[in-house]
Amino acid sequence: MIVLQFLVVLLFVFIGARLGGIAIGLAGGAGVIVLGLLGLQVDPKTGVPWDVLGIIICVIAAIAAMQAAGGLELLVYRTERLLRSRPSNITFMAPVVTYFMTVLSGTGQIAFSTLPVIAEVSKEAKIRPSRPLSIAVVASQMAIVASPISAATVAMAAVLEPMGVDFIKMLTISGICTLTGCMIAAFVASRLGCELEDDPIYQDRLARGLVSQSDPAARENFTPRKGAALSLIIFAVTLVVVVLYSTAISESVGLISDPTIDRSAAIMTFMMLAALLIVVFCKVEPPAVIETPTFRAGMNAAVCITGVAWLGNTFVQNHVEDIERIGGDVIHDHPWMLAIVLLLASALLYSQAATTIALMPVAAGMGVSASALLASFPAVTGLFLLPTYTTVVAAIELDDTGTTRIGKYLFNHSFMIPGLVAVASSIALGFVIAPVLI
């Protein structure tokens, strides 16, 4: 029966992935019904990651308010100025930009705003756009495990803190490993493919007039909206407050020994406060917040995580003992295999947070050490494996030179090599430094 139930999980994940978008979550919910009919206990209290959803909704609300105030537009403008200042280094600067934007926002979806800029700067510099676009997308996904306000890190902290690893130490190790891995992958990406001028697909598209050119006048005439800078300041200050509060309540610092507001609640409440302050002081009409692309994308992500995580958690929680018995000895003796499981699972679950919630507690229950869990943590970012994730699809569509593409055999796409190099490098470094620093 367990095999049949597992096949049901895979089937509905596959259906959702083929349909794309919000259907990923909807298919997950439908799969839960089938698992229930097959005898598994369905419990939304434990199956649905409510804390994760709360964090996503509140963080997205704050970012959407900032976008409605013009703050996100101003941030993109400043980012474009930075990227254009060193166009020849775009392959290395692009992932740094998307990495830290994700760290600060807690969502990789913010990379959407910079991908058009990266594509345009690459074309102007005669650099193959697939190089910076591929690693920029991968970096935006990997930075989730180093963000203090991402749902995945909060879920991981819930697993590691009882094992003696505090929140700040976890973020420090994850940050060092993933940023280093992304830079190694950027070097590899800078060597992939022929030069832009030598690419036959680009030359064909250029001859047919399918390659657009940017308008310099549009950049020079940009004027930020009133309140845009203030919205950025409010969001940044709130983020700093969240980090300081998380530090104060961590066991290693212990400034607040018995907090009445835990970390998850702090992220949610402070982010809602930030959104309120932006609406009030930047004079944003509340309906404008829910009309932003960021809000729509965030709610789409919330539905997807609800369905997929509920599907995966229902299967795992009903078979925890079987999973621990079958895989416990293997994972315990070869902890690096956990990273492979996490990488493949993240590609199916379409979420770093959902993967962390579903599998990390199980791995901890198998007796995997805290250092091995933390070293393997970057593997939950394998969303690039299938070329169907939102930012992956966006990068392919935005590159009108045709260099960022899906290969003939589906998996030989532009993101595969940079992504695998970044994840593998991060994990390898993690297995070296995590045992030393923990």
C-alpha positions as CSV (number, residue, x, y, z in Angstrom):
1,M,0.0,0.0,0.0
2,I,2.9,2.4,0.8
3,V,4.1,2.1,-2.8
4,L,0.7,2.9,-4.2
5,Q,0.4,5.9,-1.9
6,F,3.9,7.1,-2.9
7,L,2.9,6.8,-6.6
8,V,-0.2,8.9,-5.9
9,V,2.1,11.6,-4.4
10,L,4.3,11.5,-7.5
11,L,1.3,11.5,-9.9
12,F,-0.3,14.6,-8.5
13,V,3.0,16.4,-8.2
14,F,3.6,15.6,-11.9
15,I,0.1,16.8,-12.8
16,G,0.6,20.1,-11.0
17,A,4.0,20.6,-12.6
18,R,2.7,20.0,-16.1
19,L,-0.2,22.4,-15.6
20,G,2.1,25.0,-13.9
21,G,1.3,28.0,-11.8
22,I,-1.3,27.8,-9.0
23,A,-2.3,24.4,-10.4
24,I,0.7,22.9,-8.6
25,G,-1.0,23.6,-5.2
26,L,-4.4,22.7,-6.4
27,A,-3.2,19.3,-7.6
28,G,-1.5,18.8,-4.3
29,G,-4.8,19.3,-2.5
30,A,-6.6,16.9,-4.8
31,G,-3.8,14.3,-4.1
32,V,-4.5,14.7,-0.3
33,I,-8.1,13.5,-1.0
34,V,-6.8,10.4,-2.7
35,L,-4.4,9.6,0.1
36,G,-7.2,9.9,2.6
37,L,-9.3,7.5,0.5
38,L,-6.4,5.1,0.5
39,G,-6.4,5.0,4.3
40,L,-3.9,7.8,5.4
41,Q,-4.9,10.1,8.2
42,V,-5.4,13.6,6.9
43,D,-4.9,16.4,9.5
44,P,-4.6,20.0,8.4
45,K,-3.3,21.0,11.8
46,T,0.0,19.1,11.2
47,G,-0.1,18.7,7.4
48,V,-0.4,22.3,6.4
49,P,2.7,24.5,7.4
50,W,0.7,27.3,8.9
51,D,3.7,29.2,10.2
52,V,5.3,29.1,6.8
53,L,2.2,30.3,5.1
54,G,1.8,33.1,7.7
55,I,5.4,34.3,7.0
56,I,5.0,34.2,3.3
57,I,1.7,36.2,3.4
58,C,3.0,38.8,5.7
59,V,6.4,39.3,4.0
60,I,4.7,39.5,0.6
61,A,2.2,42.0,2.0
62,A,5.1,44.3,3.1
63,I,7.0,43.9,-0.3
64,A,3.7,44.5,-2.2
65,A,3.1,47.7,-0.2
66,M,6.6,48.8,-1.0
67,Q,6.0,48.1,-4.6
68,A,2.8,50.0,-4.6
69,A,4.7,53.0,-3.1
70,G,7.3,52.8,-5.8
71,G,10.0,51.4,-3.6
72,L,10.6,48.3,-5.6
73,E,10.8,50.3,-8.8
74,L,13.4,52.5,-7.2
75,L,15.3,49.5,-6.0
76,V,15.4,48.1,-9.6
77,Y,16.6,51.4,-10.9
78,R,19.4,51.5,-8.5
79,T,20.2,47.9,-9.3
80,E,20.3,48.7,-13.0
81,R,22.7,51.6,-12.3
82,L,25.0,49.2,-10.4
83,L,24.9,46.5,-13.1
84,R,25.5,49.0,-15.9
85,S,28.5,50.4,-14.0
86,R,30.5,47.2,-14.7
87,P,28.8,45.5,-17.7
88,S,31.8,43.3,-18.4
89,N,31.4,41.7,-14.9
90,I,27.6,41.1,-15.2
91,T,28.0,37.3,-14.8
92,F,29.5,37.9,-11.3
93,M,27.5,40.9,-10.3
94,A,24.1,39.6,-11.3
95,P,24.0,36.7,-8.8
96,V,25.3,38.9,-6.0
97,V,22.4,41.3,-6.7
98,T,19.7,38.6,-6.8
99,Y,21.3,36.8,-3.8
100,F,21.1,39.8,-1.5
101,M,17.8,40.9,-2.7
102,T,16.4,37.5,-1.8
103,V,18.2,37.5,1.6
104,L,16.6,40.9,2.4
105,S,13.1,40.1,1.1
106,G,12.8,36.4,2.0
107,T,11.5,35.4,-1.4
108,G,13.2,34.5,-4.6
109,Q,10.3,35.9,-6.6
110,I,11.9,39.4,-6.2
111,A,14.4,38.3,-8.9
112,F,11.6,38.8,-11.4
113,S,12.3,42.6,-11.2
114,T,16.0,42.3,-12.1
115,L,15.9,39.6,-14.8
116,P,15.0,42.1,-17.6
117,V,17.8,44.4,-16.5
118,I,20.3,41.5,-16.5
119,A,19.2,40.4,-20.0
120,E,19.5,43.9,-21.4
121,V,22.9,44.7,-19.9
122,S,24.3,41.4,-21.1
123,K,23.1,42.2,-24.7
124,E,24.6,45.7,-24.6
125,A,27.9,44.3,-23.4
126,K,27.8,41.5,-26.0
127,I,27.9,38.9,-23.3
128,R,25.9,35.7,-23.7
129,P,22.8,36.4,-21.6
130,S,22.4,32.8,-20.5
131,R,25.5,33.1,-18.4
132,P,24.4,35.8,-16.0
133,L,20.7,34.9,-16.2
134,S,21.3,31.2,-15.3
135,I,23.4,31.9,-12.2
136,A,21.3,34.9,-11.1
137,V,18.2,32.7,-11.0
138,V,20.0,29.9,-9.1
139,A,21.4,32.5,-6.6
140,S,18.0,33.9,-6.0
141,Q,16.8,30.4,-5.1
142,M,19.8,29.5,-2.9
143,A,19.7,32.7,-0.9
144,I,16.5,31.5,0.7
145,V,18.5,29.4,3.1
146,A,20.4,32.5,4.3
147,S,17.5,34.9,4.7
148,P,16.5,35.7,8.2
149,I,12.8,36.1,7.2
150,S,12.3,33.2,4.8
151,A,9.9,30.4,5.7
152,A,12.6,27.8,5.0
153,T,15.1,29.2,7.5
154,V,12.4,29.5,10.2
155,A,11.4,25.8,9.6
156,M,15.1,24.8,9.7
157,A,15.7,26.7,12.9
158,A,12.8,24.7,14.5
159,V,14.8,21.5,13.7
160,L,18.3,22.7,14.7
161,E,17.7,24.8,17.8
162,P,16.7,21.8,19.9
163,M,20.0,20.2,18.7
164,G,22.0,23.2,20.1
165,V,22.4,25.3,16.9
166,D,21.2,28.8,17.3
167,F,19.5,30.9,14.6
168,I,22.4,33.3,13.9
169,K,25.0,30.6,13.7
170,M,22.7,28.7,11.3
171,L,22.3,31.8,9.1
172,T,26.1,32.5,9.2
173,I,27.1,29.1,8.0
174,S,24.3,28.9,5.4
175,G,25.3,32.4,4.1
176,I,29.0,31.6,3.8
177,C,28.4,28.3,2.0
178,T,25.7,29.4,-0.4
179,L,27.3,32.7,-1.4
180,T,30.7,31.0,-2.0
181,G,28.9,28.3,-4.0
182,C,27.2,30.9,-6.2
183,M,30.4,32.6,-6.9
184,I,32.1,29.3,-7.9
185,A,29.1,28.6,-10.1
186,A,29.3,32.1,-11.6
187,F,32.9,31.4,-12.7
188,V,31.7,28.2,-14.3
189,A,28.8,29.9,-16.0
190,S,31.1,32.6,-17.4
191,R,32.8,29.8,-19.4
192,L,29.6,28.0,-20.7
193,G,28.5,28.2,-24.3
194,C,30.1,30.1,-27.2
195,E,30.3,33.8,-27.3
196,L,27.1,35.7,-28.1
197,E,28.3,36.8,-31.6
198,D,29.1,33.2,-32.5
199,D,25.8,31.7,-31.4
200,P,23.9,30.6,-34.6
201,I,20.5,30.9,-32.8
202,Y,21.2,34.5,-31.8
203,Q,22.4,35.4,-35.3
204,D,19.2,33.9,-36.8
205,R,17.0,35.8,-34.4
206,L,18.9,39.0,-34.9
207,A,18.5,38.7,-38.7
208,R,14.8,38.2,-38.3
209,G,14.5,41.3,-36.1
210,L,13.5,39.3,-33.0
211,V,16.1,40.8,-30.7
212,S,15.0,44.0,-29.0
213,Q,17.2,47.0,-28.1
214,S,16.8,49.0,-24.9
215,D,15.9,52.6,-24.9
216,P,18.6,54.7,-23.1
217,A,16.2,57.7,-22.9
218,A,13.8,55.8,-20.8
219,R,16.5,55.1,-18.2
220,E,17.6,58.7,-18.1
221,N,14.1,60.0,-17.6
222,F,13.3,57.9,-14.6
223,T,11.8,59.8,-11.7
224,P,11.0,57.9,-8.5
225,R,7.6,58.3,-7.0
226,K,7.1,60.4,-3.9
227,G,7.4,58.0,-1.0
228,A,9.4,55.4,-2.8
229,A,12.6,56.0,-0.9
230,L,10.7,56.1,2.4
231,S,9.1,52.8,1.7
232,L,12.5,51.2,1.1
233,I,13.8,52.7,4.4
234,I,10.8,51.4,6.4
235,F,11.2,47.9,5.0
236,A,15.0,47.9,5.6
237,V,14.6,49.2,9.2
238,T,12.0,46.5,9.8
239,L,14.3,43.8,8.5
240,V,17.1,45.0,10.8
241,V,14.7,45.0,13.8
242,V,13.6,41.4,12.9
243,V,17.3,40.3,12.8
244,L,18.1,42.1,16.1
245,Y,15.1,40.6,17.8
246,S,15.9,37.1,16.5
247,T,19.4,37.5,17.9
248,A,18.1,38.7,21.2
249,I,15.9,35.7,21.7
250,S,18.5,33.1,20.5
251,E,19.9,30.8,23.2
252,S,23.5,31.8,22.5
253,V,22.7,35.5,23.2
254,G,19.9,35.2,25.6
255,L,19.0,38.8,26.1
256,I,15.4,37.8,26.2
257,S,15.2,34.5,28.0
258,D,11.4,33.9,27.9
259,P,10.1,35.8,24.8
260,T,6.3,36.3,24.6
261,I,6.7,36.6,20.8
262,D,8.6,33.8,19.1
263,R,10.6,34.2,15.9
264,S,7.8,33.3,13.5
265,A,5.3,35.6,15.1
266,A,7.9,38.4,15.2
267,I,8.5,38.1,11.4
268,M,4.8,38.1,10.7
269,T,3.9,41.0,13.0
270,F,6.8,43.2,12.1
271,M,6.2,42.7,8.4
272,M,2.5,43.6,8.8
273,L,3.6,46.7,10.8
274,A,6.0,47.6,8.0
275,A,3.2,47.3,5.4
276,L,1.0,49.5,7.6
277,L,3.6,52.2,8.0
278,I,4.2,52.2,4.2
279,V,0.5,52.5,3.5
280,V,0.1,55.4,6.0
281,F,3.2,57.4,5.6
282,C,3.8,56.8,1.9
283,K,0.1,57.5,1.1
284,V,-0.6,54.2,-0.6
285,E,-4.2,53.2,-1.2
286,P,-4.8,49.8,0.4
287,P,-6.4,48.3,-2.8
288,A,-3.3,49.2,-4.7
289,V,-1.3,46.7,-2.6
290,I,-3.3,43.7,-3.6
291,E,-3.2,44.7,-7.2
292,T,0.6,44.5,-7.4
293,P,2.3,41.7,-9.3
294,T,4.3,40.9,-6.1
295,F,1.1,40.3,-4.1
296,R,-0.4,38.0,-6.8
297,A,2.8,36.0,-7.1
298,G,3.0,35.7,-3.4
299,M,-0.5,34.4,-3.0
300,N,0.1,32.0,-5.8
301,A,3.2,30.7,-3.9
302,A,1.1,30.4,-0.7
303,V,-1.5,28.2,-2.5
304,C,1.2,26.1,-4.1
305,I,2.9,25.5,-0.8
306,T,-0.3,24.7,1.0
307,G,-1.2,22.0,-1.5
308,V,2.2,20.5,-2.1
309,A,3.3,20.6,1.5
310,W,0.0,19.1,2.7
311,L,0.4,16.3,0.1
312,G,4.0,15.5,1.1
313,N,3.5,15.9,4.8
314,T,0.4,13.6,4.8
315,F,2.5,10.8,3.2
316,V,5.6,11.3,5.4
317,Q,3.8,11.7,8.7
318,N,1.8,8.5,8.2
319,H,5.0,6.6,7.3
320,V,7.6,8.1,9.5
321,E,8.6,4.9,11.2
322,D,8.8,3.0,7.8
323,I,10.9,5.8,6.3
324,E,13.2,5.9,9.3
325,R,13.6,2.1,9.3
326,I,14.3,1.9,5.5
327,G,16.6,4.9,5.2
328,G,17.9,5.5,8.7
329,D,21.1,3.3,8.5
330,V,22.0,4.5,5.0
331,I,21.6,8.2,5.8
332,H,23.3,7.9,9.2
333,D,26.3,6.1,7.6
334,H,26.4,8.3,4.5
335,P,24.9,11.7,5.5
336,W,25.8,13.3,2.1
337,M,23.0,11.1,0.6
338,L,20.5,13.3,2.5
339,A,21.6,16.2,0.2
340,I,20.6,14.1,-2.9
341,V,17.2,13.3,-1.4
342,L,16.6,16.9,-0.6
343,L,17.7,18.1,-4.0
344,L,15.4,15.8,-5.8
345,A,12.5,16.4,-3.4
346,S,12.8,20.2,-3.8
347,A,12.4,19.8,-7.6
348,L,9.1,17.9,-7.0
349,L,7.8,20.0,-4.1
350,Y,8.6,23.4,-5.8
351,S,9.5,25.0,-2.5
352,Q,12.5,25.2,-0.2
353,A,10.2,25.7,2.7
354,A,8.0,22.7,1.9
355,T,11.0,20.5,1.4
356,T,12.5,21.6,4.7
357,I,9.3,21.0,6.6
358,A,8.6,17.6,5.1
359,L,12.1,16.0,5.3
360,M,14.4,17.8,7.8
361,P,12.5,16.6,10.9
362,V,12.5,13.1,9.5
363,A,16.3,13.2,8.9
364,A,16.8,14.5,12.4
365,G,14.7,11.6,13.7
366,M,17.0,9.2,11.8
367,G,19.9,10.4,13.9
368,V,21.6,12.7,11.4
369,S,23.9,15.1,13.2
370,A,23.2,18.8,13.3
371,S,26.3,19.6,11.3
372,A,25.2,17.2,8.5
373,L,21.7,18.6,8.5
374,L,23.0,22.2,8.2
375,A,25.6,21.2,5.5
376,S,22.9,19.6,3.5
377,F,20.5,22.5,3.9
378,P,21.4,24.2,0.6
379,A,20.2,21.1,-1.3
380,V,16.6,22.2,-0.7
381,T,17.1,24.8,-3.4
382,G,17.0,22.4,-6.3
383,L,14.0,24.2,-7.9
384,F,16.1,24.7,-11.0
385,L,16.3,21.0,-11.9
386,L,13.1,21.1,-13.9
387,P,12.8,24.1,-16.3
388,T,9.3,24.8,-15.1
389,Y,9.8,27.0,-12.1
390,T,8.6,30.6,-12.4
391,T,11.9,32.4,-12.4
392,V,13.4,29.9,-14.7
393,V,10.6,30.3,-17.2
394,A,10.8,34.0,-16.9
395,A,14.5,34.1,-17.6
396,I,14.0,31.9,-20.7
397,E,11.2,34.2,-22.0
398,L,13.1,37.4,-21.3
399,D,16.2,36.4,-23.2
400,D,15.2,37.2,-26.8
401,T,18.7,36.2,-28.0
402,G,17.7,32.6,-27.6
403,T,20.8,31.7,-25.5
404,T,18.9,30.8,-22.4
405,R,16.9,27.8,-23.4
406,I,15.6,24.3,-22.6
407,G,17.6,21.6,-24.3
408,K,16.4,18.8,-26.5
409,Y,16.3,16.4,-23.6
410,L,14.6,18.7,-21.1
411,F,17.3,18.4,-18.4
412,N,20.1,19.9,-20.5
413,H,18.9,23.4,-20.0
414,S,20.9,26.5,-19.3
415,F,20.4,26.4,-15.5
416,M,21.4,22.8,-14.8
417,I,25.2,23.1,-14.7
418,P,25.4,26.4,-12.8
419,G,22.8,25.1,-10.4
420,L,24.5,21.8,-9.7
421,V,27.9,23.4,-9.3
422,A,26.5,26.0,-6.8
423,V,24.6,23.4,-4.7
424,A,27.5,20.9,-4.7
425,S,30.0,23.6,-3.8
426,S,27.8,24.9,-1.0
427,I,27.2,21.4,0.5
428,A,30.9,20.4,0.2
429,L,32.0,23.6,2.0
430,G,29.2,23.0,4.6
431,F,30.5,19.6,5.5
432,V,33.9,21.2,6.1
433,I,33.0,24.2,8.2
434,A,29.7,23.2,9.9
435,P,31.4,20.6,12.2
436,V,34.0,23.2,13.1
437,L,31.7,26.1,13.9
438,I,28.9,24.1,15.6
